[in-house]
């Protein structure tokens, strides 16, 4: 299933990804720190969503109370509720 998540309070404006049988694929961030976000996407390709949530939830960016990684964790939590 394909998901699109509009982020808030971070540089990336949107995150898209697929979720099949609890596994993440095709993660794409729109905006943000291109190299870092591509690396996150590569590292999580094929990973269990629950693993990614556990690792990324609460990650902060500078003075913000969230980050692009934390926003991905939130997006995955929302997606798991829908499937």
C-alpha positions as CSV (number, residue, x, y, z in Angstrom):
1,X,0.0,0.0,0.0
2,X,1.3,3.4,-0.9
3,X,1.3,6.3,1.7
4,X,1.9,10.0,1.5
5,X,2.5,12.0,4.7
6,X,2.7,15.7,4.9
7,X,5.3,16.7,7.5
8,X,5.3,19.6,9.9
9,X,8.1,21.7,11.5
10,X,10.9,20.1,9.4
11,X,12.6,21.0,6.1
12,X,11.1,18.1,4.2
13,X,7.6,18.8,3.1
14,X,6.4,15.3,2.4
15,X,7.3,11.7,2.8
16,X,6.1,8.9,0.5
17,X,6.6,5.2,1.0
18,X,5.1,1.8,0.5
19,X,4.2,-0.7,3.3
20,X,3.6,-4.4,2.5
21,X,3.3,-7.0,5.3
22,X,4.8,-4.5,7.8
23,X,7.9,-3.9,5.6
24,X,8.9,-0.5,4.3
25,X,10.0,0.2,0.7
26,X,10.4,3.1,-1.8
27,X,10.9,5.8,0.8
28,X,11.1,9.3,-0.8
29,X,11.4,12.6,1.0
30,X,10.4,15.8,-0.7
31,X,12.8,18.5,0.4
32,X,15.1,18.4,3.4
33,X,18.8,17.3,3.5
34,X,18.9,15.3,0.3
35,X,22.0,13.1,1.1
36,X,21.0,12.3,4.7
37,X,17.4,11.5,3.8
38,X,18.5,9.3,0.9
39,X,20.7,7.4,3.3
40,X,17.8,6.9,5.7
41,X,15.7,5.6,2.9
42,X,18.4,3.1,1.8
43,X,19.1,1.9,5.3
44,X,15.4,1.2,5.9
45,X,14.6,-0.4,2.6
46,X,12.9,-3.7,3.4
47,X,13.0,-3.1,7.2
48,X,10.1,-3.8,9.5
49,X,8.1,-0.6,10.2
50,X,8.2,-1.4,13.9
51,X,12.0,-1.4,13.8
52,X,12.1,2.0,12.1
53,X,9.6,3.5,14.5
54,X,11.6,2.2,17.5
55,X,14.9,3.7,16.2
56,X,13.6,7.0,14.8
57,X,10.9,8.1,17.2
58,X,11.9,11.1,19.2
59,X,14.9,12.0,17.1
60,X,15.3,15.8,17.2
61,X,16.8,18.3,14.7
62,X,18.6,21.2,16.4
63,X,16.2,23.1,18.6
64,X,13.1,21.4,17.1
65,X,11.2,18.8,19.0
66,X,11.0,16.7,15.8
67,X,13.1,15.8,12.8
68,X,12.6,14.3,9.3
69,X,13.4,10.9,10.8
70,X,10.9,11.4,13.6
71,X,8.3,12.5,11.1
72,X,9.0,9.3,9.2
73,X,8.3,7.3,12.4
74,X,5.1,9.2,12.9
75,X,4.1,8.5,9.2
76,X,4.8,4.8,9.7
77,X,2.7,4.7,12.9
78,X,-0.2,6.3,11.1
79,X,0.2,3.9,8.2
80,X,0.2,0.8,10.5
81,X,-3.1,2.0,11.9
82,X,-4.6,2.0,8.4
83,X,-3.6,-1.4,7.3
